[in-house]
């Protein structure tokens, strides 16, 4: 479902029934979820020829952008916004394909270091331009100044959400 109309109609009905319902923020939250889903589908389309999906590509791209093309498992999970169980599954698949390797971190064998292999480096270097072009095409109708405003607004929202998360007792 790429059409926001039916979602918006339902939200309007809720607003009619509950006048204090936060319609605009809820509309934006639902729209953000839909945008993420549709963009992920577009990226998965671009990644299909590489045998990758968004989550596996993200692991490879994060490692490619990391110093030494490697990262600890915990840092990789944070950078990819993946839960440990899903990150393990994705990394197991990438490792089975020879795209990444795992080894103890030098100086601290308790820490697992995940690194790109030469095969992983070659694959991600091929995939990055296709993903970049897909993302650029998705934002093509938004001007550079509008993108900066959208980025600034999203950063403010992230800061607010982080503050809310930090305020919740553990």
Buried (B, 14 or more C-beta within 10 A) or exposed (E): EEEBEEBBEEBEEEBEEEEEBEBEEBBEEBBEEBEEEEBEEBBBEBBEEBEBBBBBBBBBBBBBEBEEBBBBBEBBBEBBEBEEEEBEBBBEBBBEBEBBBEEEEEEEEEEBBBBBBEEBBEBBEEBBEBBEEBBEEBEEEEEEEEEEEEEEEEEEBEEEEEEEEEEEEE
